[in-house]
Amino acid sequence: MEAHGNRGNKVICLVPPGPRDRIARFPEHWETRFIHRNEDLTAELSEGARVLFTTHPCLVGRADLELLSGIELVQQVGVGVDNIDIEAAREFGVPVCNVPQANAVSVAEYVIMASIYLLRRMGEATAALRRLENPYPALFVKGSHEMRGRTVGLVGYGAIAHEVAKRARALGMKLVSASTPERERERGLRPGSAELELGVERLSFDRLLAEADVVSLHVPLTDRTRGLVGARELGLMKPTAYLVNTARGGIVDEAALAEALRGEVIAGAAIDVFSVEPIRADNPLLEAPNVFLSPHSGGSTNECVIYSVSESIANVNRVLRGEEPHHRVC
């Protein structure tokens, strides 16, 4: 990347509203413009911009990239980039960068927390207490379980799944993993080095669903993974098993999951991500039993956000100096 002479340092920050100053301060040498909605990205505002700084749930589409003609970087604060039109970015020659592994520990801790919450039936116990009922008969009839000796099934095995595996192993769990069916056909059932390091057994996707006590999803949202877990897949799971989704909402058929919970096809679920965010009033999971819901906050620890923002700022500064950015997605 060539130096850009006297070009300015205009950075447009398309970010959700929130207390940004409590997390990180942007460099004074940036000519920063904050917006919260795509409709606020006008041709006048876009003129002279060199970087778009953004994160979930904000969307960056083809029209936005057309307005930002000549931009040198789209910096995603976080790991997933499904909110960005990558095909359009490639077409316009705009580098898109993320912060790999930024949320690995935070999301892994969420998965373990949610799994314990579900296996110990904390939701039902809390509800009984609020009704001033004795929760223990129901807990002992249905079963309140330790993590030790249970099997956690990791669908997809990247940085987050590896951190989950480390924590689950420390708790005495059996570790199994699987690729999506398409990836299975491409690479077979060979475990990677990270899986071998922790003794993770590689299974087929269907066998993992049938054997795991906790199924945790760790795949990106693509055309191949959209609707990956539907009625058929839920039907393969044990009636005593739990589903944890911290990946992306579109990976799970929400209507099928709600029906499976109502019919006790599976014992429960923890869902941090939804097909439409923020969650809408008509989402069937809002009325489903035995489901722990959270607002896409698995990675929303202060430590994760501070690291992600700091790494993103450093990458933007590289580009503003005329250097190549790190961690290019495209």
N, C-alpha and C positions, 0 to 999 in steps of 0.2 A: 504494500500500500504506500503510495507516494505521499509526501508531506503536502499540506494544503495551504501553505503560505499564510496569507492574511485572512483566511476564512474565519468566520466567527465560531463561537462555541455554543450555538443554540441547541438546546436539548428540550424536546417535548416529552413531558411525563404524562402518559395516559395511565392513570392509576385510580383505583377505587377511593372514595373519600375516606379519611381516617386521620389519626393523629401521627402523621408522618414525621413531625419534628421530634417526637419522643423516641423514634427508632434510629434515625440517622439524619445528618445534615448534609445537604448537597453542596459540592464545592462552590466557592464564591466566584470562581472564574467561569462557571457555567452561566449561560444566558438561559435560565430555566423558565419554562412555561408549563404550568400544571393545568390539566383538563381531566374531567371525570367521565365524559361521554363522547362517543364518536362524532356526534353532530356538532360538537364544539371544535372539531378539527377542520378549520377553514383553510382556504387557499392562502389567505393573508397570514394566518398563524403559521402555516407550513413553510412559507417562504424563508429560505436561508437555513432551514433546520438541517442539522447533520446527524442527529441521533433521535430515535424514538425509544424511550425508556418505559417499559410496561410490565404488567403482570396479570394473572387471573384475578377476577373474571372478565377483565376487559378483552374485547375482541379486536383483532387487527386484520382487516379484510383487504381485498383487492382495491376497493375504492380508496381506502386510507393510504395504501402504498402508492397509488396513482397521485394523490395529493402531495405526498412526500417525495416527489420526484427528485432524484439526486441524493437521497439520504444514504448515509454510509453504514448504518448499523441499526438493527432492531435488537435491543437488549431486553431479554426476558428475565425478570427477577424470580428465579425458581427453576424447576427442572422441566416440567411439561410445557410443550409449545403447541398444543392442539388448539389454542385460542388464536393462533397466527396462521394466516394463509401461506403455508410454506411454498406451495407451487407458484403463487404469485410473486413471492419474494425471490425465488430462483429466477423467474422470468424477468424481473426487474433488476437482477444482479445485486440484491440487497442482502448482506450477511445477516443471519439471525443467530444469536448466541444465547446460551442459557447458563445456569450455574449447576453443573453436575454434582450430585450427592449432597446438595445443600440441605435437603430435608430428611436425609436418610435416618439419622438418629431420632429426630422428632417424630416422624411417622412410625418408625419401628416401636418406639415407646407407646405410641397410641395403639398400635395393633396388640401389643402385650396387655395394656390396660384394658382395652375393649374385650379381649379374650377372657381375662380374669373376671371382668364384670359379668359377662355372659355365663361363663361356666359356674360362677358362684350365685347366679340368679339375683344379682343385686337390684335390678330394676323391679322385679316382683316383690322382693323383700321390702324395698322402700315404699312401694305402692301399698303394701299391707300395713306398714307402720302408719302411713298417712291416714289410712282408714281405721286406725286404732285396733287392728286385728293382730292376732298372733301369727307371725310369718313362718314359724318353724315347721308346723305340720306340712304346709305346702312345699317348703324347701326340701324336706326329707322325702316326701312322696315322689317329687319330680327329680330330685337329685341335685346336690350342690357339690361340685367337683374341683379337685386340684388340677393344676396344669401338669404336674408330674405324671408321667406315664401316658399322657394323651399324645395324639399325633397332630402336628400342624402341617398343613399342605400349602405350599407356596406356589402359586400359579404365576410363572415368570420369575426369573432369578437375576435381579440386578442389585444395585447398591442397597436399596431399602430392604429387599428380601433377605439379603445377606446379614444386615443388622438385626432383622427379626430373628433369623436363624441363630445368631450368636446368643441372643437373650433367651430364646426358647430352649436352646441346648442347656444353658445355665440353670433353667428351671426343671430340667429332667425330661423334656419332651422328645419324642421321636420326630425326626425331620424328613419330610419328603417334598419333592418339587416336581413341576411339570411345565412344559411349554404349551402354547396353544396348539390345537391340532395341526394347523398349517406348519408351524415351526417344527413340530414332531416329524412331519414328513420330510422336512428339509435337513434336519440334523439327527434324527433318530432319538434315542433315549440316553445319549451320552452326557453324563454330568460334567460341568465345567470345573476348573481348578478350585474356584471359590467354594463350590459345593463339596468337592472332595475334601477340602480342608476341614470342614465341619462335620463330615460324615452324612451329608444329605443324600438320600436315595432318590434317584430320578425314576419317576413313574410315568405312565401314559396319563393324559388328562383325565380320562374317564375313571381309571383306577384310583387316581388321587382323590377324585370326588367321592368314590365309594369307601375309601379307607380313612380319610382325615376326620378328626373331631373338630378341627377348626380349619376352614378353607379361607386363605387370605390372598386377595388379588393384587398382583404387582405387574401388570402389563399396561402399555400405553393404549390410548383410544385411537384405533385406526379402523379402516374399512373391514379389516379381518377380525378385529376384536369387538366391534360393536354388536351387542346382543350375545356375547360369548356365553353368559350364564342366563339361561331361560328355564322354562318349565322342564324340559328334558334333563338338563344338567342338575337342577335342584332335586329332581326325582331320583337321581343316582346317589345323592348324599344320604347319610344315615339320618334317621328321624331324631337322633340325639345330637346332630352336628350343628355347627354355627358357621355363618358366612360373614366375613369381614371385608368390606370394600373401601380402601383408601386410595384407589387408583383414579378412575373416572366413572361418572355416573352412567354413561351410555354403554358400559361394558355389561351391566346387569339389566335385564328386563324387569323394571320396577313393578309392573302389574303382576307378572308371574311370581315375583318374590313375595309380594303382599298376599297373593292367593296361597302360596306355599306356607306362609306363616299362619294364616287363618286356618288352613287345613292340617297344621302340624306335620307337614311334610319334612320340615327341618325344625330344630328347636328354637332358633332365633337368629338375629343378624345385627351387625353393627355397620351402619352406613354413614360415611363421611362425605360422600360425593353424590350428586344427583344429575339426572339428564338435563334438567333446566335449573340453573342457579341464578339468584337465590331460589330456594324451593318454593313451588307454587302451592296454593291452597288445595288444588285438586290432585296433588301427588298421593297415590294410594298408600304409600308407606306411612303417611301421617296417621292413618287409622288402623294400621296393622299391629297385631299384638307381638310382644317379645322382640321389639326392635329398638336398638339404641341409635338415635340420630344425632348428628353433629354437623355444623355448618361449614364443611370443607375446611376444618381447622386442625387436621392431623399434623400439619407442618407449621402451625401458627404459634410456635413458641418465640419468645423474644430472641433467644439465641439463634434460632434458624433465620428469622427475619433480618437480624443484624448482620449475620454472615452473608446472606444472599444479597442484601443491599450493598454491603461493603465490596463484595466481589464484583457486583454489577457496576458500581461506580468506578472501580479500578479498570474494568474493561472499557467503559466509555472513555475514560481518560487516555487509554492506549490509542483509541481511534482518533480522538481529538488531537493527539500528538502526531498523527499520521502513521501509526504503527498498526500491525495486524492484530485483530482481536483474538482472544482465547475462546475455546469451547464453541466453535462454530457448529451449528446444526445444519446449516446450508450456506 
